[in-house]
Amino acid sequence: MDVLKAIEERRSIREYTGKVPSEETIRSIIEAGRLAPSAGNRQPCRFVVVWDRDKILKIAKASMKFLNKAGVVIVATANPKLDPKWYPVDTGIAVEHMVLAAQSLGLGTCWVGAFDEEEIKKILEIPKEVTVVAILGIGYPKQVPSSTSRKKLSELFFKDRWNNPYS
Ligand SMILES: Cc1cc2nc3c(=O)[nH]c(=O)nc-3n(C[C@H](O)[C@H](O)[C@H](O)COP(=O)(O)O)c2cc1C
């Protein structure tokens, strides 16, 4: 799928059919995460790909309930010591790569930032010095919601100088 089409059609999906994606499909998605750029190519992120149903249910309890129907959950972490300034940006880029890869393969995703970090770390045996940055639910969409609103281009983008709206 064309990347612009994937961007246009992507929605946060919070209702999944419950069908588990194939290993091959998830591998394509995580490969997109692996290929993401990072500051100085330091690659401070590590990702736990969670297939285990029990663990997915526990993660849903410690974050957003709708994740309990996700086919796979990816927990994106980073070690801030490896790049104190850029680790959240690097992690965000890698997660978005995976979001768009999933979209292009017919899967839906939802980025989840609301979670009990200590609980997530306990469930997945994540070491103390590692930070959980994001959780990504992945699954086949039960329904695709209509698009959410965005500010106008002219509010978000300026041309050549501050406050000169892009038209
Ligand atoms: C950093 C980040 C954190 C988010 N955290 C949550 C969350 O905890 N729970 C949730 O349901 N959606 C979460 N979302 C999804 C946003 O609510 C969603 O992207 C936004 O409302 C726009 O809708 P759309 O993704 O369908 O275009 C998060 C998105 C981002 C980028």
The ligand as an ORCA input file, in Angstrom:
! r2SCAN-3c Opt
* xyz 0 1
  C       1.285      9.336     22.406
  C      -0.138      8.835     22.245
  C      -0.789      8.304     23.337
  C      -2.098      7.812     23.208
  N      -2.685      7.207     24.285
  C      -3.917      6.675     24.142
  C      -4.525      5.982     25.234
  O      -3.945      5.834     26.300
  N      -5.759      5.465     25.042
  C      -6.422      5.573     23.845
  O      -7.530      5.057     23.733
  N      -5.876      6.225     22.791
  C      -4.643      6.784     22.911
  N      -4.053      7.404     21.840
  C      -4.770      7.537     20.566
  C      -5.287      8.984     20.340
  O      -6.369      9.216     21.214
  C      -5.678      9.164     18.879
  O      -4.529      9.017     18.076
  C      -6.294     10.528     18.594
  O      -7.494     10.688     19.293
  C      -6.559     10.757     17.113
  O      -7.398      9.739     16.603
  P      -6.929      8.800     15.401
  O      -5.678      8.097     15.850
  O      -8.047      7.838     15.149
  O      -6.645      9.667     14.214
  C      -2.758      7.906     21.964
  C      -2.079      8.451     20.865
  C      -0.793      8.911     20.984
  C      -0.077      9.443     19.775
*
